[in-house]
């Protein structure tokens, strides 16, 4: 199963997605609450997968995706967004994200996206 970095500025969201992933035998190897920490943790751990919130302080998810993909073009990143952020999702995919899931998280949809992105 995959090593996953979970990025969201809300601890509750990190816990929610972390629980979904660990129940499916994935390992959460790190958590970040902003894009800057996400980039740094990605460099240190090079996880198999990242779940990335879009709206965060210091550096948003789209900027973080650009930074990560610049150095690691094969990075597998799934964006997490609230409803009504379609324009941002398109921007995230153009920046290099592989898929997206919408909050509030549906466990089936999360696992489906993870499976698809991991191939």
BAFI-3210 file (N, C-alpha, C; in Angstrom, 3 decimals, decimal comma, padded with zeros to 6 digits):
// residues 119
n [1|2|3|4|5|6|7|8|9|10|11|12|13|14|15|16|17|18|19|20|21|22|23|24|25|26|27|28|29|30|31|32|33|34|35|36|37|38|39|40|41|42|43|44|45|46|47|48|49|50|51|52|53|54|55|56|57|58|59|60|61|62|63|64|65|66|67|68|69|70|71|72|73|74|75|76|77|78|79|80|81|82|83|84|85|86|87|88|89|90|91|92|93|94|95|96|97|98|99|100|101|102|103|104|105|106|107|108|109|110|111|112|113|114|115|116|117|118|119]
n.u [000,840|000,265|002,491|001,474|001,201|-000,560|-002,205|-003,626|-005,134|-006,885|-007,100|-009,058|-009,875|-007,521|-007,369|-009,738|-009,322|-006,985|-007,853|-009,570|-007,686|-005,864|-007,528|-007,725|-005,335|-003,237|-000,370|-000,025|002,461|003,131|001,989|000,814|000,100|000,126|001,082|003,822|005,069|004,256|005,685|008,287|008,123|007,498|009,855|011,579|010,479|009,408|006,753|004,408|002,041|000,083|-002,377|-003,882|-004,953|-006,637|-007,040|-005,065|-003,053|000,020|001,231|-000,632|-002,444|-002,221|000,073|001,890|001,698|002,785|005,458|006,312|005,972|007,735|010,266|009,820|008,564|006,969|005,316|002,495|-000,423|-003,397|-005,939|-007,839|-010,902|-013,330|-016,854|-017,771|-015,353|-014,465|-012,981|-010,520|-009,824|-009,378|-007,164|-005,379|-005,095|-003,926|-001,550|-000,372|-001,580|-003,141|-005,746|-008,920|-010,750|-013,819|-014,804|-017,482|-015,691|-016,300|-015,998|-015,810|-015,341|-012,916|-011,183|-011,418|-010,282|-007,672|-006,869|-007,033|-005,126|-002,771|-002,539]
n.v [-001,200|002,401|005,135|008,094|011,629|013,967|016,934|019,748|022,697|022,439|020,633|018,722|017,907|016,736|014,593|013,230|012,439|011,037|008,909|007,554|006,695|005,126|003,085|001,677|000,444|002,148|004,211|007,026|009,176|011,676|014,979|018,157|021,626|023,719|024,902|025,402|023,843|021,410|021,126|020,982|018,663|016,824|016,817|015,709|013,135|012,028|010,840|008,256|009,306|012,324|014,107|017,089|020,116|022,985|025,703|027,360|028,820|030,793|029,279|028,346|025,360|024,993|026,433|024,948|022,447|023,140|023,728|021,209|019,487|020,630|019,817|017,120|015,549|013,265|013,165|012,205|013,656|014,430|016,714|018,418|019,861|022,376|022,526|024,207|025,175|024,855|026,229|026,551|023,893|023,102|024,707|023,543|020,952|021,601|022,522|020,205|018,324|015,117|014,276|014,983|015,457|016,152|018,097|017,766|014,766|011,773|008,535|006,341|007,670|008,934|006,721|005,563|007,548|007,529|004,913|005,053|007,063|005,978|003,903]
n.w [000,000|-000,064|000,850|002,282|002,145|003,942|003,410|004,736|006,008|008,086|010,998|011,608|009,038|008,129|009,892|009,207|006,480|006,846|008,465|006,695|004,815|006,368|007,228|004,930|004,710|003,928|004,625|006,593|006,266|006,939|007,884|006,853|007,354|005,657|002,361|002,141|004,144|003,149|000,725|001,694|003,349|001,368|-000,139|001,775|002,337|-000,006|-000,733|-001,870|-002,587|-002,420|-000,629|-001,178|000,063|-001,306|-000,492|001,663|004,320|003,988|001,705|-001,006|-002,111|-004,892|-005,609|-004,136|-005,420|-007,917|-007,134|-006,109|-008,335|-010,118|-009,216|-008,881|-011,233|-011,523|-009,366|-007,439|-006,922|-005,267|-005,364|-002,868|-002,478|-001,612|-002,328|-005,372|-006,257|-008,835|-010,864|-009,625|-009,342|-011,968|-012,502|-010,694|-011,746|-014,168|-013,123|-012,365|-010,712|-010,217|-009,811|-008,210|-005,162|-003,547|-000,769|001,619|002,462|000,702|001,509|-000,323|-002,758|-002,232|-001,913|-004,409|-006,061|-005,034|-005,690|-008,499|-009,110|-008,086|-009,775]
ca.u [000,000|001,015|002,851|000,730|001,353|-001,873|-002,012|-004,848|-004,939|-007,801|-006,713|-010,180|-009,828|-006,360|-007,776|-010,763|-008,731|-006,014|-008,591|-010,022|-006,517|-005,291|-008,479|-007,476|-003,945|-002,212|000,331|000,146|003,840|003,314|000,878|001,227|-001,070|000,223|001,820|005,267|005,455|003,999|006,812|009,437|007,906|007,579|011,290|012,193|009,926|008,997|005,680|003,787|000,835|-000,213|-003,702|-003,526|-006,026|-006,318|-006,988|-004,280|-002,196|001,436|001,356|-001,818|-002,207|-001,813|001,490|002,651|001,753|003,782|006,788|006,632|006,067|008,940|011,390|009,416|007,506|006,107|004,569|001,070|-001,100|-004,850|-006,403|-009,056|-011,483|-014,719|-017,752|-017,746|-013,992|-014,133|-011,926|-009,268|-009,496|-008,792|-005,826|-004,568|-004,800|-002,938|-000,288|000,230|-002,334|-003,640|-007,176|-009,415|-011,896|-014,556|-015,250|-017,038|-015,174|-017,038|-014,954|-015,692|-014,746|-011,515|-010,436|-011,449|-009,277|-006,352|-006,592|-006,806|-003,881|-001,646|-002,461]
ca.v [000,000|003,630|006,137|009,287|012,901|014,595|018,377|020,548|023,598|022,060|019,368|017,794|017,351|015,827|013,377|012,544|011,763|010,089|007,719|006,836|006,060|004,068|001,958|000,924|-000,033|003,098|004,780|008,481|009,367|013,049|015,913|019,561|022,508|024,734|024,448|025,489|022,629|020,277|021,026|020,550|017,262|016,017|016,651|014,820|011,777|011,582|009,849|007,708|010,064|013,485|014,723|018,506|021,102|024,121|026,973|027,272|029,982|030,801|028,885|027,529|024,036|025,053|026,830|023,809|021,450|023,621|023,552|019,780|018,907|021,188|018,958|015,709|015,549|012,089|013,238|011,875|014,565|014,545|017,954|018,358|021,196|022,547|022,703|025,518|025,631|024,219|026,966|026,227|022,495|023,112|025,288|022,541|019,876|022,170|022,648|018,878|017,385|013,991|014,053|015,819|014,993|017,294|018,034|016,781|013,574|010,522|007,521|005,596|008,542|009,129|005,495|005,408|008,482|007,018|003,729|005,477|007,820|005,083|002,999]
ca.w [000,000|-000,312|001,853|001,886|002,850|004,008|003,556|004,898|007,139|009,167|011,626|011,459|007,671|008,061|010,616|008,420|005,325|007,397|008,902|005,491|004,200|007,206|007,220|003,690|004,773|003,501|005,769|006,561|006,714|007,382|007,731|006,775|007,400|004,605|001,189|002,364|004,871|002,257|-000,215|002,473|003,723|000,147|-000,450|002,771|002,368|-001,341|-000,567|-003,084|-002,883|-001,573|-000,722|-001,015|000,131|-002,182|000,220|002,901|004,564|003,595|000,297|-001,269|-002,669|-006,300|-005,611|-003,617|-006,500|-008,901|-006,538|-006,007|-009,684|-010,739|-008,833|-008,935|-012,251|-011,418|-008,106|-007,543|-005,998|-005,393|-004,748|-002,064|-002,548|-001,200|-003,466|-006,000|-006,574|-010,112|-011,565|-008,946|-009,634|-013,321|-012,327|-009,988|-012,697|-015,097|-012,392|-012,255|-009,871|-011,015|-009,595|-007,123|-004,384|-003,030|000,633|002,614|001,812|000,601|001,627|-001,576|-003,778|-001,855|-002,207|-005,867|-006,589|-004,612|-006,501|-009,879|-009,221|-007,836|-010,919]
c.u [000,875|001,367|002,252|001,064|000,002|-001,697|-003,358|-004,636|-005,852|-007,432|-007,800|-010,161|-008,653|-006,694|-008,756|-010,136|-007,702|-006,685|-009,068|-008,854|-005,975|-006,213|-008,266|-006,014|-002,897|-001,571|000,451|001,530|004,100|002,072|001,450|-000,025|-000,957|001,127|003,323|005,787|005,287|005,176|008,031|009,311|007,989|009,041|011,939|011,749|009,578|007,924|005,136|002,639|000,695|-001,682|-003,480|-004,759|-005,652|-006,102|-006,286|-003,463|-000,768|001,695|000,163|-001,451|-001,725|-000,343|002,366|002,783|002,813|005,205|007,214|006,879|007,298|010,138|011,100|008,261|006,544|005,264|003,089|000,324|-002,589|-005,265|-007,696|-009,653|-012,899|-015,561|-017,556|-016,360|-013,520|-012,968|-010,554|-008,845|-008,831|-007,354|-004,876|-004,161|-003,758|-001,565|000,387|-000,475|-002,959|-005,143|-007,629|-010,572|-012,527|-014,957|-016,743|-016,693|-016,143|-015,972|-014,731|-014,990|-013,259|-010,697|-010,368|-010,370|-007,870|-005,939|-006,251|-005,450|-002,651|-001,497|-002,562]
c.v [001,250|004,424|007,456|010,481|013,604|016,083|019,098|021,464|023,273|020,684|018,305|017,128|016,387|014,507|012,555|011,763|010,728|008,794|006,884|006,048|004,909|002,853|001,084|000,509|000,879|003,671|006,281|008,760|010,796|013,861|017,320|020,421|023,687|024,212|024,437|024,234|021,395|020,055|020,467|019,071|016,353|015,753|015,644|013,368|011,184|010,487|009,371|008,591|011,243|013,843|016,170|019,396|022,257|025,392|026,816|028,543|029,744|030,447|028,001|026,220|024,047|025,451|025,669|022,710|021,860|023,387|022,090|019,195|019,414|020,278|017,469|015,566|014,362|012,089|012,957|012,667|014,609|015,819|017,712|019,756|021,205|022,691|024,091|026,039|025,058|024,903|026,641|024,788|022,395|023,627|024,275|021,404|020,366|022,292|021,293|017,907|016,318|013,784|015,007|015,125|016,210|017,049|018,305|015,455|012,397|009,426|006,752|006,396|008,778|007,906|005,210|006,297|007,984|005,844|004,118|006,172|006,933|004,060|001,565]
c.w [000,000|000,943|001,401|002,776|002,779|004,320|003,609|006,088|008,310|009,715|011,462|010,077|007,520|008,754|009,796|007,274|005,773|007,824|007,720|004,896|005,046|007,286|005,985|003,565|004,162|004,765|005,599|007,132|007,169|007,142|007,668|006,787|006,452|003,493|001,368|003,075|003,985|001,311|000,510|002,889|002,499|-000,192|000,482|002,615|001,008|-001,270|-001,915|-003,545|-001,920|-001,748|-000,322|-001,027|-000,800|-001,371|001,568|003,075|004,059|002,135|000,009|-001,974|-004,108|-006,411|-005,151|-004,681|-007,526|-008,404|-006,541|-007,401|-010,439|-010,463|-008,979|-009,922|-012,149|-010,139|-008,345|-006,474|-006,313|-004,665|-003,980|-002,066|-002,013|-002,463|-004,065|-006,305|-007,914|-010,837|-010,954|-009,216|-011,004|-013,246|-011,683|-010,922|-013,715|-014,434|-012,186|-011,336|-010,758|-010,892|-008,507|-006,424|-003,731|-001,573|000,671|001,940|001,854|000,547|000,324|-002,656|-003,504|-002,276|-003,704|-006,509|-006,262|-005,494|-007,942|-010,038|-008,994|-008,955|-010,470]
res [x|x|x|x|x|x|x|x|x|x|x|x|x|x|x|x|x|x|x|x|x|x|x|x|x|x|x|x|x|x|x|x|x|x|x|x|x|x|x|x|x|x|x|x|x|x|x|x|x|x|x|x|x|x|x|x|x|x|x|x|x|x|x|x|x|x|x|x|x|x|x|x|x|x|x|x|x|x|x|x|x|x|x|x|x|x|x|x|x|x|x|x|x|x|x|x|x|x|x|x|x|x|x|x|x|x|x|x|x|x|x|x|x|x|x|x|x|x|x]
***
